[in-house]
Amino acid sequence: MSRKILVISASPRRGGKLDILCDALEAGAREAGKEVAALNINDWNIHPCTGCDACQENEGRCIQEDDMKQVLDALCRAEAVVFATPIYFYNMAGQMKVLLDRTYPLRRSAHFKKAALLAASCEGDESVFDTAVSGFEEYLRCFPDVENAGSVLAGGVCASRALPEKAVEDARMLGREI
């Protein structure tokens, strides 16, 4: 049976640098015989977590009426998850943070066993990724059975600049290995 990989992107720009990294990762995963599903959270209606804890009292069911149930279902079917985010103001995109917060119902029973991070930024200074990477690592601490499978961070990739081939190859390799 092939491993099921779910790629969740927060990129608002179709065909942009982050989509190229996601495509490379997905290609690498398929080359390794893995099944891949992808979704872009900008296509979904996902409200912020209210911190009400209803999901902890209702067998993981959130009381909010939005599209997060379908995303949680996809996460439950995945064996590995890749979170892909642009970097805005030295942090992950707000849409990605909202999604991560809304995975709280899975805290006690995450089905996926590996998670990875893809990130792209116009800023070339490597420190631009520090807060997002730290946030991702701290997020994974909430899921002790989930292994951090790594990250691919592409900086200095403004619209007029080409995505470094090394970043594309690193994403493809991560897809093979996850």
N, C-alpha and C positions, 0 to 999 in steps of 0.2 A: 504494500500500500504506500502511495506517495505521501510525502509530508505536505500538509496544507499551510500555505503562507498567505497571510492577509497583509496587504499594503494599504495603509490609511494615510492619505495626503491632505494637507491643509493648504495646498498651493492654490491661490486664486487665478493664476495665470496658466491657462492651458497651453501646452507645448513649450513651457518655459524651462529654465535650468533644472528646477526640482523634478519636473515631469521627465526630463531626460535621465536623471539619476534613477528615478523610480522605474522607468522602462529598462534601464540597464540591469538593475537588481532583479526585476521580473524575468528578463531574458536569462540571466545566470541561474536563477532558480529553476526555470523550465529546462535549461540545458542539463541540470542535475536531476531531472525527472520529478520535480516537485510541482504540485498543483498550486496555482496562484490565483487569488482574487484581489481586486483592487477597488477602492472607493475613495472619492474625494468628499470630504466633509462639507465643502462649500455647496454641495448639491443636496444637503440634508438640512432639515429643520431641527436643530439641537439647541435646547435651552440650557443656560447655566445651572449647575447644581445649586439647590437652595439650602443644603445642609440639614434637611428635615429628618434624616435617618429612616424614613419610611421604607427604603429599600432593604434596610437591615432587619426590619420587622416583618416584611412581606415576601420572604423567600427571594430576595433580589429584584423584586419588581418595583420600579420607580413609579411614583404617582403622576409624574408629568406626562402630558399628552403631546409627545413629539416623536421624532424619528429615531430616538436613541435605542429603543427596543430592537430595531432591526440591526443596528450597529453592534449591540451587545450580543445578539444572536450570531452575527458573523464572527465576533471575537471568540465565542464559545465553540465554533466549528474549526477555528484555526489552531494549529500546533505551534506556529510562530507568527509574530506580528512585527511589522516594520512601520514605525511612525515617521512620516516625512513632513518636515515643516520649513517654511522660509524663516529667516531670522529678521525680526523687526525690532529696532531699538534694543539690540543685544539680548534678545530673548526669543523663544518660540512664538509663533503666531497665536493670537488670542483664541482662534478657533480650535487649535490643537489643545491648548490648556483647558478650554471648556470640555472638550472630548475626554481628556485624561481625568478630569474631575468627575465626569459622569460615569466612569468605569468603576466607581466605588462599589456598586452591587457585586462586582466580581472579586472583591478584596479577599474574601474567604475561600473562593473556589475558582480561581483563574484556570481556564482549561489550557491556555497556551503556555508553552514551556520555555520559549525564547522570545526575546524582543530586541529590536535594533532601532537605531535612529539614523535618519538621513536628514541633512540640513544644508541649506544654501543661503549665502548672503552676498550682497553687493560689496560690503566692507571686506577688505583684504586682511586685516589684522586678525590673527588666529584667536585672540581673546574674545572676539565677537561671539564665539560659540560657548564660552565658559558657563554662562548662566543657563542656557538651554540644556547643555550636557549635564550639568549638576542637577537641574530639575528632573531630567529624565532618569538619572541614577537614583535620585531620592524617590521618585515615583516607583521605581522597581523595588525599592526597599519595602514597599507596601505589599509586594507579591514575592515572598521569600522563595517560592518554588520556581520563579521565572528567572532564567539566566540572561544576563546582558550579553547579547551576541555581538556587540560592537556598534560602531558608528562610522559613517562617511560624512565628512564635513567639507563642503566646497565653498571657499571664500573668494572674494574678489571677482564674482561672476555677475557683474552688472549686465544689463541688456546688450550693450555693445561689445562685451567681451565673451570670448568662447569659453565654454566649460572645459577645464583642464582634462585631458585624456586620462590622466592618472585617477581623477575622481570617478570618471565613468567606469574605468576598469576596476577600481576598488568596489564600486557599487555592484558590478557584475560578480565579482569574487564573493562579496558578502551574500549575494543571492544564492550562489552555489553552496556556500558553507552553512547558512542558517538552517 
